[in-house]
Amino acid sequence: MRIGLLTSGGDAPGMNPVIRAVVRYAEREGNEVIGIRRGYRGLIEGDFVKLASRDVGGILGKGGTILLSSREERFKKLEYREIAYRNLREKEIDALIVLGGEGTLEGARIIAEEMGMPVIGIPCTIDNDVGGTEYCIGYDTAVRNAVEAVDRIRDTASSHERIFIVEVMGRNRGFIALEVGLATGAELILIPEEKFPRDKIPEEIEKAKSMGKLHFIIVLAEGYGKAHELEKYLLEKIGEKYGEIRSTVLGHIQRGGSPTHYDRMMGTKFGIVAYESLIAGERSGYVAYEKGKFYIEDFERAREYKPIDREAYRINMRLAI
């Protein structure tokens, strides 16, 4: 079997362990892996490279993706997908393993339906927002990176008795913000799933300061709003009565760096399950993980709404001040 392998959309720490697992497992069993560089763009442009065991040596602890990634709008048009399908046929690729988030998995579903080729997806996104699976590769590392950043910010916030607004990624979901806020003891977590009223924020700051808090840390999910806009609002409402107000956007620092041991381990396991599923005859779906078990889930479920841990949010509200 000749298996095509690509990474698409936003990169996620742990993609390289997936690539390594697929390539080495396939080679051990006498199958071939063809890397498709730059995701769906590479499918359209024919950017293919053969991958062997030595090509994936030393990448287990490397962030990002050695296959490179992109967001390719052309793939939404049938005329470009037909070009991609011709390239796959010319390279005699029998099946695909596709790594990425919700949009990437939707592309994988389309390939499976239109081309009839076996396609297995692997949810890789720091946002952890793919439905039908408890975990997405990259999430643990992103949370670690953000926690370390907030811990450092807290030192400055306490030293200068400041109010800090820290904006974290997560697209339109609050998974990262919630876990980071709880792990760092943030005074307030703002996520799109819990519409905490903006006009109540000054009251929370006043309450905390009246109790002797030197600082006030707000962890804000980008899906709730923008840190600089909240900073401006607070300056208008309370000025610097309770300390200087500063905002920080962590941005892509959350994506980078060496993947945690958990993302290395999970990436390896997700890759093995994807490969074994293809060999066993699975033709369409993505690897899901729930309550300690791996299985193949229908692509349609990737779009489902994944509930946030609201109890964790309530716990933080009770403990923060």
Secondary structure, DSSP 4 states (H G I P E B T S, - for coil): -EEEEEE-SS--TTHHHHHHHHHHHHHHTT-EEEEETTHHHHHHHT-EEEE-GGGGTT-TT--S-TT-----GGGGSHHHHHHHHHHHHHTT--EEEEEESHHHHHHHHHHHHHH---EEEEEB-TT---TT-S--BTHHHHHHHHHHHHHHHHHHHHHHT-EEEEEE--TT--HHHHHHHHHHT-SEEEBTTB---GGGHHHHHHHHHHTT-S-EEEEEETTT--HHHHHHHHHHHHTTTTS-EEEEE-GGGGT-SPPPHHHHHHHHHHHHHHHHHHHTT--EEEEEEETTEEEEE-GGGGGSPPPP-HHHHHHHHHH--
